[in-house]
Amino acid sequence: MEDLRNVSNDFKYFPIEVIKQRLAERRRPFATMCLNLDKDINIATIVRTHNAFCGLEFFWLGRKKFYRPGAVGVYLYETMRHVVDLQDALEKTQDYTWVGLDNRTGAIPITDFSWETEKPPLLIFGHEQGGLDFLPDLAYHCKHIVMIPQIGSVRSLNVAVASGIAMYDMCMKKGWM
């Protein structure tokens, strides 16, 4: 029987637990957190991106439900941690350095950011419309805020697209690719 799951060929036909064990050997020391304040489909896409770059943990802050079909099952292979509010996030992510991604005045261009942090980085992606400011006080807890330079007329990239660019940039600069 054909394995129709969205997994690379080296994971085809293996049970979930075997896939999780093999991924554990590949994990990179970073985590991802994003806001889920309105059941955003972007959460599912960011979970897929997190899996593609093999981070340690995925956190989502806000509503517990998100559009799971968009994640094509990768949440089955990830350590997924829901946090209900900012205080809960601060407590559960103490082992990481918070790095926010947002196009704002004073942010460090991603081209200039080395990703060298005191602890493993926690990449934080804000809300599609309001960025990190959608949740008051979130940006104040970020040790660094990084932006993706653009030359077009749109204010910002889609948050899921930005997550892919940021994770790729980090993995390349850290020599993980």
VEXMILO-908394 format. One record per residue (C-alpha): residue number from 0; residue in one letter; chain; x, y, z. Coordinates in Angstrom, 3 decimals. Layout:
N
{i->NUM aa->a ch->A xx->X yy->Y zz->Z}
...
***
This chain:
177
{i->0 aa->m ch->A xx->0.000 yy->0.000 zz->0.000}
{i->1 aa->e ch->A xx->1.298 yy->3.452 zz->-0.908}
{i->2 aa->d ch->A xx->2.263 yy->5.815 zz->1.933}
{i->3 aa->l ch->A xx->0.396 yy->9.046 zz->1.151}
{i->4 aa->r ch->A xx->1.691 yy->11.031 zz->4.127}
{i->5 aa->n ch->A xx->3.585 yy->14.231 zz->3.410}
{i->6 aa->v ch->A xx->6.964 yy->12.884 zz->4.559}
{i->7 aa->s ch->A xx->10.256 yy->12.730 zz->2.710}
{i->8 aa->n ch->A xx->11.170 yy->9.426 zz->1.095}
{i->9 aa->d ch->A xx->13.530 yy->8.422 zz->3.918}
{i->10 aa->f ch->A xx->10.526 yy->8.440 zz->6.308}
{i->11 aa->k ch->A xx->7.996 yy->6.675 zz->4.064}
{i->12 aa->y ch->A xx->6.282 yy->3.632 zz->5.579}
{i->13 aa->f ch->A xx->7.752 yy->4.180 zz->9.053}
{i->14 aa->p ch->A xx->5.436 yy->4.533 zz->12.051}
{i->15 aa->i ch->A xx->5.149 yy->7.898 zz->13.788}
{i->16 aa->e ch->A xx->7.327 yy->6.867 zz->16.739}
{i->17 aa->v ch->A xx->10.199 yy->5.824 zz->14.468}
{i->18 aa->i ch->A xx->9.957 yy->9.112 zz->12.571}
{i->19 aa->k ch->A xx->10.017 yy->11.022 zz->15.867}
{i->20 aa->q ch->A xx->13.104 yy->9.071 zz->17.004}
{i->21 aa->r ch->A xx->14.945 yy->9.787 zz->13.770}
{i->22 aa->l ch->A xx->14.024 yy->13.456 zz->13.902}
{i->23 aa->a ch->A xx->15.303 yy->13.624 zz->17.486}
{i->24 aa->e ch->A xx->18.774 yy->12.818 zz->16.121}
{i->25 aa->r ch->A xx->18.519 yy->15.749 zz->13.685}
{i->26 aa->r ch->A xx->17.030 yy->18.399 zz->15.986}
{i->27 aa->r ch->A xx->18.681 yy->21.805 zz->16.047}
{i->28 aa->p ch->A xx->18.891 yy->23.952 zz->19.206}
{i->29 aa->f ch->A xx->16.129 yy->26.465 zz->18.533}
{i->30 aa->a ch->A xx->12.408 yy->26.756 zz->19.124}
{i->31 aa->t ch->A xx->9.562 yy->28.623 zz->17.472}
{i->32 aa->m ch->A xx->6.633 yy->30.524 zz->18.962}
{i->33 aa->c ch->A xx->3.775 yy->32.279 zz->17.214}
{i->34 aa->l ch->A xx->0.579 yy->34.006 zz->18.170}
{i->35 aa->n ch->A xx->-2.741 yy->32.275 zz->17.585}
{i->36 aa->l ch->A xx->-5.353 yy->34.796 zz->18.501}
{i->37 aa->d ch->A xx->-7.909 yy->34.033 zz->15.785}
{i->38 aa->k ch->A xx->-7.389 yy->30.418 zz->14.571}
{i->39 aa->d ch->A xx->-4.931 yy->31.592 zz->11.940}
{i->40 aa->i ch->A xx->-4.011 yy->29.199 zz->9.096}
{i->41 aa->n ch->A xx->-0.484 yy->30.638 zz->9.209}
{i->42 aa->i ch->A xx->0.154 yy->28.634 zz->12.407}
{i->43 aa->a ch->A xx->-0.090 yy->25.397 zz->10.421}
{i->44 aa->t ch->A xx->2.336 yy->26.690 zz->7.809}
{i->45 aa->i ch->A xx->4.817 yy->27.824 zz->10.468}
{i->46 aa->v ch->A xx->4.619 yy->24.373 zz->12.124}
{i->47 aa->r ch->A xx->5.553 yy->22.859 zz->8.743}
{i->48 aa->t ch->A xx->8.467 yy->25.267 zz->8.406}
{i->49 aa->h ch->A xx->9.619 yy->24.497 zz->11.956}
{i->50 aa->n ch->A xx->9.587 yy->20.792 zz->11.071}
{i->51 aa->a ch->A xx->11.526 yy->21.409 zz->7.852}
{i->52 aa->f ch->A xx->14.344 yy->23.033 zz->9.830}
{i->53 aa->c ch->A xx->14.011 yy->20.566 zz->12.729}
{i->54 aa->g ch->A xx->13.718 yy->22.784 zz->15.793}
{i->55 aa->l ch->A xx->13.359 yy->21.439 zz->19.317}
{i->56 aa->e ch->A xx->9.930 yy->22.739 zz->20.325}
{i->57 aa->f ch->A xx->7.015 yy->24.632 zz->18.842}
{i->58 aa->f ch->A xx->4.968 yy->26.978 zz->21.048}
{i->59 aa->w ch->A xx->1.779 yy->28.748 zz->20.154}
{i->60 aa->l ch->A xx->0.314 yy->31.458 zz->22.305}
{i->61 aa->g ch->A xx->-3.398 yy->32.168 zz->22.508}
{i->62 aa->r ch->A xx->-6.243 yy->30.028 zz->21.233}
{i->63 aa->k ch->A xx->-5.629 yy->26.325 zz->21.558}
{i->64 aa->k ch->A xx->-7.213 yy->25.425 zz->18.220}
{i->65 aa->f ch->A xx->-5.476 yy->26.118 zz->14.936}
{i->66 aa->y ch->A xx->-6.101 yy->24.985 zz->11.377}
{i->67 aa->r ch->A xx->-4.419 yy->21.566 zz->11.575}
{i->68 aa->p ch->A xx->-5.070 yy->20.376 zz->7.982}
{i->69 aa->g ch->A xx->-2.659 yy->23.063 zz->6.767}
{i->70 aa->a ch->A xx->0.121 yy->21.411 zz->8.785}
{i->71 aa->v ch->A xx->-0.281 yy->18.173 zz->6.766}
{i->72 aa->g ch->A xx->0.306 yy->16.062 zz->9.875}
{i->73 aa->v ch->A xx->3.757 yy->17.367 zz->10.861}
{i->74 aa->y ch->A xx->2.435 yy->18.268 zz->14.335}
{i->75 aa->l ch->A xx->2.455 yy->14.500 zz->14.964}
{i->76 aa->y ch->A xx->6.273 yy->14.544 zz->14.857}
{i->77 aa->e ch->A xx->6.847 yy->17.760 zz->16.810}
{i->78 aa->t ch->A xx->6.939 yy->18.737 zz->20.474}
{i->79 aa->m ch->A xx->3.954 yy->21.082 zz->20.473}
{i->80 aa->r ch->A xx->3.385 yy->23.276 zz->23.528}
{i->81 aa->h ch->A xx->0.379 yy->25.525 zz->23.920}
{i->82 aa->v ch->A xx->0.798 yy->28.597 zz->26.131}
{i->83 aa->v ch->A xx->-2.306 yy->30.475 zz->27.222}
{i->84 aa->d ch->A xx->-0.844 yy->33.939 zz->27.796}
{i->85 aa->l ch->A xx->2.372 yy->35.921 zz->27.945}
{i->86 aa->q ch->A xx->3.162 yy->34.920 zz->31.542}
{i->87 aa->d ch->A xx->2.740 yy->31.232 zz->30.682}
{i->88 aa->a ch->A xx->5.039 yy->31.727 zz->27.665}
{i->89 aa->l ch->A xx->7.710 yy->33.397 zz->29.793}
{i->90 aa->e ch->A xx->7.650 yy->30.498 zz->32.271}
{i->91 aa->k ch->A xx->7.751 yy->27.719 zz->29.656}
{i->92 aa->t ch->A xx->10.477 yy->29.273 zz->27.478}
{i->93 aa->q ch->A xx->13.066 yy->30.193 zz->30.099}
{i->94 aa->d ch->A xx->15.663 yy->28.030 zz->28.360}
{i->95 aa->y ch->A xx->15.619 yy->30.219 zz->25.252}
{i->96 aa->t ch->A xx->16.660 yy->33.712 zz->24.169}
{i->97 aa->w ch->A xx->13.648 yy->35.485 zz->22.695}
{i->98 aa->v ch->A xx->14.219 yy->36.752 zz->19.138}
{i->99 aa->g ch->A xx->11.215 yy->38.555 zz->17.684}
{i->100 aa->l ch->A xx->10.687 yy->38.969 zz->13.945}
{i->101 aa->d ch->A xx->9.002 yy->42.227 zz->13.023}
{i->102 aa->n ch->A xx->9.514 yy->45.054 zz->10.543}
{i->103 aa->r ch->A xx->9.786 yy->47.976 zz->12.922}
{i->104 aa->t ch->A xx->12.027 yy->50.954 zz->13.492}
{i->105 aa->g ch->A xx->15.199 yy->49.903 zz->15.293}
{i->106 aa->a ch->A xx->14.980 yy->46.237 zz->14.335}
{i->107 aa->i ch->A xx->18.199 yy->44.531 zz->13.237}
{i->108 aa->p ch->A xx->18.216 yy->43.638 zz->9.530}
{i->109 aa->i ch->A xx->18.359 yy->39.850 zz->9.238}
{i->110 aa->t ch->A xx->21.347 yy->40.263 zz->6.927}
{i->111 aa->d ch->A xx->23.293 yy->41.721 zz->9.873}
{i->112 aa->f ch->A xx->22.056 yy->39.343 zz->12.582}
{i->113 aa->s ch->A xx->24.399 yy->36.463 zz->13.492}
{i->114 aa->w ch->A xx->21.942 yy->34.332 zz->15.511}
{i->115 aa->e ch->A xx->24.566 yy->33.994 zz->18.236}
{i->116 aa->t ch->A xx->22.522 yy->34.168 zz->21.438}
{i->117 aa->e ch->A xx->23.199 yy->33.356 zz->25.103}
{i->118 aa->k ch->A xx->20.735 yy->30.470 zz->25.028}
{i->119 aa->p ch->A xx->19.180 yy->28.701 zz->22.040}
{i->120 aa->p ch->A xx->17.016 yy->31.165 zz->20.103}
{i->121 aa->l ch->A xx->13.240 yy->31.188 zz->20.350}
{i->122 aa->l ch->A xx->12.012 yy->32.678 zz->17.087}
{i->123 aa->i ch->A xx->8.829 yy->34.627 zz->17.811}
{i->124 aa->f ch->A xx->6.378 yy->35.486 zz->15.062}
{i->125 aa->g ch->A xx->3.562 yy->37.921 zz->15.734}
{i->126 aa->h ch->A xx->0.077 yy->38.203 zz->14.354}
{i->127 aa->e ch->A xx->-0.452 yy->38.528 zz->10.605}
{i->128 aa->q ch->A xx->-1.959 yy->42.008 zz->10.918}
{i->129 aa->g ch->A xx->-0.345 yy->43.540 zz->13.988}
{i->130 aa->g ch->A xx->2.992 yy->41.776 zz->14.213}
{i->131 aa->l ch->A xx->4.495 yy->41.521 zz->17.697}
{i->132 aa->d ch->A xx->2.460 yy->44.557 zz->18.816}
{i->133 aa->f ch->A xx->-0.783 yy->42.604 zz->18.472}
{i->134 aa->l ch->A xx->-0.082 yy->41.322 zz->21.979}
{i->135 aa->p ch->A xx->0.890 yy->44.238 zz->24.223}
{i->136 aa->d ch->A xx->4.237 yy->43.815 zz->26.010}
{i->137 aa->l ch->A xx->5.391 yy->40.847 zz->23.889}
{i->138 aa->a ch->A xx->8.157 yy->42.808 zz->22.140}
{i->139 aa->y ch->A xx->9.512 yy->44.074 zz->25.474}
{i->140 aa->h ch->A xx->10.534 yy->40.528 zz->26.378}
{i->141 aa->c ch->A xx->12.512 yy->40.005 zz->23.161}
{i->142 aa->k ch->A xx->16.272 yy->40.239 zz->23.594}
{i->143 aa->h ch->A xx->16.561 yy->40.974 zz->19.869}
{i->144 aa->i ch->A xx->14.095 yy->42.083 zz->17.221}
{i->145 aa->v ch->A xx->15.047 yy->41.203 zz->13.669}
{i->146 aa->m ch->A xx->13.491 yy->42.433 zz->10.448}
{i->147 aa->i ch->A xx->13.564 yy->41.220 zz->6.859}
{i->148 aa->p ch->A xx->14.524 yy->44.126 zz->4.571}
{i->149 aa->q ch->A xx->12.215 yy->44.666 zz->1.620}
{i->150 aa->i ch->A xx->12.198 yy->47.018 zz->-1.345}
{i->151 aa->g ch->A xx->8.559 yy->46.770 zz->-2.478}
{i->152 aa->s ch->A xx->5.510 yy->48.745 zz->-1.384}
{i->153 aa->v ch->A xx->3.954 yy->46.212 zz->1.006}
{i->154 aa->r ch->A xx->4.606 yy->46.855 zz->4.726}
{i->155 aa->s ch->A xx->5.534 yy->43.262 zz->5.521}
{i->156 aa->l ch->A xx->5.703 yy->39.716 zz->4.267}
{i->157 aa->n ch->A xx->3.141 yy->37.102 zz->5.182}
{i->158 aa->v ch->A xx->4.139 yy->35.792 zz->8.625}
{i->159 aa->a ch->A xx->4.497 yy->32.207 zz->7.389}
{i->160 aa->v ch->A xx->6.773 yy->33.328 zz->4.545}
{i->161 aa->a ch->A xx->8.827 yy->35.394 zz->7.000}
{i->162 aa->s ch->A xx->9.222 yy->32.331 zz->9.250}
{i->163 aa->g ch->A xx->10.713 yy->30.346 zz->6.385}
{i->164 aa->i ch->A xx->13.168 yy->33.091 zz->5.503}
{i->165 aa->a ch->A xx->14.204 yy->33.522 zz->9.148}
{i->166 aa->m ch->A xx->14.680 yy->29.813 zz->9.862}
{i->167 aa->y ch->A xx->16.634 yy->29.311 zz->6.654}
{i->168 aa->d ch->A xx->18.850 yy->32.314 zz->7.417}
{i->169 aa->m ch->A xx->19.516 yy->31.061 zz->10.956}
{i->170 aa->c ch->A xx->20.298 yy->27.514 zz->9.834}
{i->171 aa->m ch->A xx->22.648 yy->28.714 zz->7.098}
{i->172 aa->k ch->A xx->24.516 yy->31.127 zz->9.382}
{i->173 aa->k ch->A xx->24.878 yy->28.468 zz->12.085}
{i->174 aa->g ch->A xx->26.159 yy->25.905 zz->9.569}
{i->175 aa->w ch->A xx->23.236 yy->23.513 zz->10.069}
{i->176 aa->m ch->A xx->22.405 yy->23.159 zz->6.373}
***
